[in-house]
């Protein structure tokens, strides 16, 4: 995963291609704390989605934070990292 920023806009992308495309639009890559080091309950909605993608967790129809959190916790056996 790559985290890029332009002004106050932050984008998180998964591929080198997406990273390069954003960089041509003026974004710069920034360092960020690895998502998985945060407690799951403390993650924002975008962080939960990224965590699920990194851990290949199918979110199905879950859209809201509490729904996504429930899917992740069920998949992880309620493990907080």
HELIX and SHEET records of a PDB file:
HELIX    1   1 UNK A   16  UNK A   24  1                                   9    
HELIX    2   2 UNK A   35  UNK A   37  5                                   3    
HELIX    3   3 UNK A   40  UNK A   42  5                                   3    
HELIX    4   4 UNK A   45  UNK A   54  1                                  10    
HELIX    5   5 UNK A   65  UNK A   76  1                                  12    
SHEET    1   A 3 UNK A   9  UNK A  13  0                                        
SHEET    2   A 3 UNK A   2  UNK A   6 -1                                        
SHEET    3   A 3 UNK A  28  UNK A  29 -1                                        
END                                                                             
